[in-house]
Every structure is written in C-alpha cells, then in structure tokens.
Amino acid sequence: MQSTHDKNNIYFKDFYKENIGPKVDSLYLPIKRILDILFSLMLIILTFPIVMVTVVAVKCESHGPIFYKQVRVGLMGRKIVITKFRSMYMDAEKNGAQWAQKNDPRVTRVGKIIRKARIDELPQLLNVLKGEMSLIGPRPERPMFTEKFSHEFPGFEQRLRIKPGLSGYAQIHGGYDINPGQKAKLDCYYINHVNFKMDAQIFISTIKIIVSGKGAR
C-alpha cells in the first residue's frame, strides 16, 4: 500500500511531465554552475562568523531547533529539502501552511533581524553546492503552493524549467507584493533570457537589498 507521501511524489511527477515545457538548454548553464560553486564557497567562508552568531542567537531566544527544514519543488518538479535558520516560534504553522505576512506575529525578535538581512537563507548555500539550487533563479515554492498556483495561474509551473535560486529576477523586480501569476511572468522572462549579465545584475541588486533591508518579511 502506497503512503500519502509516495502518492504525492507520483502526482507531481505526472503533473509536471504533462504540463511543463522542456528544461532550459543554454551554453551559459555550465558556466553558471561553475560560478555557483565558486561564489557559494566564497560566501560560506565570508559569512561563517555571522552564521555562528546566528546559531547562538536563535538557540538563546526560543526553544526548538536552530534550523528549519522544508520541502520545496525544484528543477522539473523534483522535490528538494532546503534548510533555513528558524525565524518563527515552534507553533507557527499549527493552523496549516501559510505565506509569510508583513509584520508576521509568528516571527521571533531574532527572526525579524535575520529575515531583514536574509541571514535565514544562508544555509541554502549548501543546496547550491549540492547542485539542487543556483545562486540566481526562481525562488522555490512549497509543493502545496506550487500545485495551487499552477492551477490558479496557468504557466506557473514553467518556473521549474531551470534550477531554483537563492535570489531571482522576480524578487528584485517584484518583491513580496506581487501575486504568483505576476511572479511567474517575471521568472519566465528570466528563464527565456538567462545570461551572465542578467545574473550579475540580480546578484548586485540582491546585495543592495540586503544592505537596505528593503522588502523583508
């Protein structure tokens, strides 16, 4: 007898096989992968002191694990597990999964700081090294939201034609205030025009946003 998890995996494979377009094929992608490895290693080394301080801060403020693991949907519908620093209280999703809101009361005091500076995302550099993610690409969504948005906004699943990223075109040009359909359009524009110059511009813009704290939730 198949478990619910197994059935969900089969559903996602069948759904994306029938609806998603071909995986992005570009001469730039092998170069992009090399850059991902080099820059993620550099960032891991540079941010190590910040990571250590965050570990202590998260542990001291509230009970529960330091890290928070979550299933997301990656390249061509493959499920991946990402790791983030826990920024919410332990019972944050007792009423079910939901998107983060502005001034979300579920977020801890330390969580507000690390979210504003995007420090909570740093553990995902390991996903980049493993090849499950890229530094730049569409942000990966949770399976239930990916399924929901793919039905509500036809074409949303086309974001999966390329590896998800720590930051992306939609995050820079749309932020949190756009709806999933608008996000998909921006991400698909990136997918159709992916190149080094675009990645470099997104990377620089991301650094500026991190420094300013703009758009964090």
N, C-alpha and C positions, 0 to 999 in steps of 0.2 A: 504494500500500500504506500503511495507516494505521500510525503509530507507536504504541508502547505508551502514551505519554502521551495521544495522541488517543483511544485506546480507553478509557482510564481516565476521560477527560472525558465521553465518551458514556455510560459506565456510570453515573457519578454523576448526570448529568442525568436519565437514565431512572429510576434508582432513586428519587431524591427526587421526581420528578414523580408516581410511582406511590404513594409511601408517606407523603410529608409532607403535613401539613394546609395550609390557606390561610395566607398571610403575615398577620402581625398587622396589624390595621387599628384604629387608635386616634387620636382627636383630639389626644392628647398627643404623638404621634410627631414632628410638625413642630416643636413646641416643644422636644422632646428634641434634635432635630438642631441647632437654634439654640444651645442650651446646650452641646452637644458642641463646636461651633466656638469659642464664646466661652471656655469653660473650657480647652480644649486649647491655644488660643493663649496664654492666661494661664500655663498650666503650662509650655509650651515656653520662654517668656521667663524665668519664675522658676527653672527648673531648668537653664538654659543653662550656668552655671558648673559645676554638678555633671556635666553631660554632657561638658564639656571635660576635667575632671579624670579622668573615667572613660575617655575616649579615650586619654589618656596612660598611665593605669594598665594598661589591657588590653594596649596595644601593648608596654609595657616588660616585662610579666611573662612572656609566652609568645609563640612565633612563630605567625603566622597572621593572618587578617583581624580587624579590630576588631569588625565587625558580622557577624551570622549571620542569613541569610535562610532562611525556612522556609515551605512551602506549608501553608495551613490551609483549612478549609472554612467559608465564610461564609454570608451570608443566602441561604436557599433552595437551598443546595448549591453555590453559586458558589465556586470556588477563589480564594483571595486569597493574597498573599505578604506575610508580616509580617517585620519586621526587629527583631532584638534585639541587645544588646551580647553578644559572645561571652563565655560564662562557663565553658566547658568546654575541655579540651585538644582539639587538632585531630583526634585519632583516637577521639573519644568514641563514635562510632557505627560503628566498624569491624565490629562484630558484628551490625549492624542497628539499626533504630529501637527505642527503649525509653523508657518513662516515667522521669522523674527520681525517684530514690530518696532516702530520708533519709540524710544524710551520704554523698552520692554521691561516690565517689573520682574520678569523671571531672571534677569541678568544680575549677577553679583557686582559688588563695587570693583573688585579686581577685574571682573569680566568686562565692565564698561571701558576700562583703561586698555586692556589688551585687544578688545574689539576695535576701539577707535584707532589704535596703531596697527591693526591687522596682525598682532603678535599671535593671536589664537590660531592663525593659519600656518604658522611656521613648521609644525610637524609634517605638513603635507609635502615638504621638500623631499621627504623620504619616498613619497609616492612618485615624485618626479624622477628620482634616481632609479626607481624600480621600473620606470617606463610606463606606468599607469596613467600618469598625468604629464602635462607640459607646464612650463612657467607661464606661457600665454596660450589661452584657448577659452572656449565657453566654460563657464562655471558649471560643475556637475551638480545635477539635482538629485533628490532622493527618488527612489523608484515610484512611490505613490504619487508624487507630484509630477514626475515625468510622464506617467501614464495619463494622469488627469489633464495635464496641459496639452498632451499630444492629441487628445480628443477634442478639447475645447478650442485649441488654436492649431488647426491643421498645418503641418510643416514644422512644428516644434521639435519633433524627433530628428529632423535633419541636422540639428546641432551636434548629433552624435557621430557625424561623419569624420570627425577629427578628435584627437585627444582633448579631454577637458583640461582647463588650466587653473593656476592659482589666481590669475587675473585675466581679464579679457576685454574685448572691444566693447561689449555691451556694458560692462562695469564702468568703463571710462566715459562712454558717451551717453549712457542712460542712467546708471546708478540703480538704486533700490526703488525708485518711484515709478518706473515703467512697468507695464503689465507683461506677462510671459510672452504674448504674441509679439510685442514690440522688441522684447529681448531676443526672441528667435530671429527676427528680421535683421537685427544688428549683428548677431552671431553668424548668420548665414552670409552676410556681406563679408565678414572677416574670412570665413571659410572659402569663399569664392575668390578672394584677393590675397590670401595669405602670402606674406613675403617678409624678408628680413627687415626692411624699412618700417613696415607696419608693426612688427613685433617690437622693434626698438622704440618706436613712438609710444606704444602701450606701456612698455616697461618704464620709460621715463615718466610718463603721466601717472603711473601707479605710485612711483616713489614720491611724486609731488602730493598726491592724495594722502599717502601715509603720513607725510610730514605735516600736512594741514589738518588731518583728521576728518576731512570732508566726507559726508555720506555714510559714515559708520552707523551700525545698529547693534 
